Amino acid sequence: MATAEERMRILKMVSDKQITAEEGARLLEEKVKLNVTIPVGLVDVGLRMGARFAPELSGMDSSAIQSALREGVRGRILSVDDDGDEERVEIFVE
């Protein structure tokens, strides 16, 4: 979902008739980003939950992810694209 600031900017554009309500709704729906913070010990649970939303993750071996975490790897450690729904699941370690 768009941030509060982005939502307000889009709603103001609709209010000022710079864009239509339909265009505003589309913009609000396009801005979907979810950040989830979980303890390292719950990586397997997180992947199983993610598999409900991205079937490409089901049956995935999480040992490579756990190994990267143990080694202190930072940044993106997983990216899965769903071309059919034009969605992406990414896992980052900060």
BELJOVEN-V410222 format. One record per residue. N is the residue number from 1. RES is the residue in one small letter. PSI is psi in whole degrees, 0 to 359 (999 if undefined). D_FIRST is the distance of its C-alpha to the first C-alpha in Angstrom with 1 decimal. Layout:
N	RES	PSI	D_FIRST
N	RES	PSI	D_FIRST
This chain:
1	m	149	0.0
2	a	154	3.8
3	t	166	6.5
4	a	319	9.0
5	e	316	11.3
6	e	318	9.5
7	r	315	8.8
8	m	319	12.4
9	r	317	13.7
10	i	316	12.5
11	l	324	14.0
12	k	321	17.0
13	m	321	17.5
14	v	314	17.6
15	s	321	19.9
16	d	4	22.1
17	k	30	22.3
18	q	330	21.3
19	i	161	19.1
20	t	165	19.2
21	a	322	17.0
22	e	319	16.4
23	e	321	15.4
24	g	316	13.0
25	a	319	11.4
26	r	316	11.4
27	l	319	9.9
28	l	323	6.9
29	e	330	6.7
30	e	332	7.7
31	k	72	5.2
32	v	121	4.0
33	k	134	5.9
34	l	127	7.6
35	n	127	10.8
36	v	129	13.6
37	t	123	17.0
38	i	151	19.9
39	p	147	23.7
40	v	324	25.4
41	g	346	27.5
42	l	17	24.6
43	v	313	23.8
44	d	317	25.4
45	v	316	23.6
46	g	319	20.2
47	l	321	21.4
48	r	321	22.6
49	m	318	19.3
50	g	327	17.5
51	a	336	20.3
52	r	330	19.2
53	f	337	16.0
54	a	92	17.9
55	p	339	21.6
56	e	340	22.7
57	l	343	22.5
58	s	136	24.9
59	g	6	28.2
60	m	139	27.2
61	d	116	29.6
62	s	4	27.8
63	s	325	31.0
64	a	321	30.1
65	i	315	26.9
66	q	322	28.9
67	s	317	31.6
68	a	320	29.3
69	l	316	28.1
70	r	325	31.7
71	e	356	32.7
72	g	20	30.1
73	v	139	28.2
74	r	155	25.2
75	g	199	22.4
76	r	128	20.9
77	i	352	23.0
78	l	137	21.3
79	s	124	19.4
80	v	125	19.4
81	d	137	18.5
82	d	95	18.3
83	d	328	19.8
84	g	317	20.0
85	d	1	16.3
86	e	48	15.5
87	e	159	13.4
88	r	139	14.2
89	v	126	14.7
90	e	144	15.9
91	i	124	17.7
92	f	148	18.6
93	v	126	21.3
94	e	999	21.5
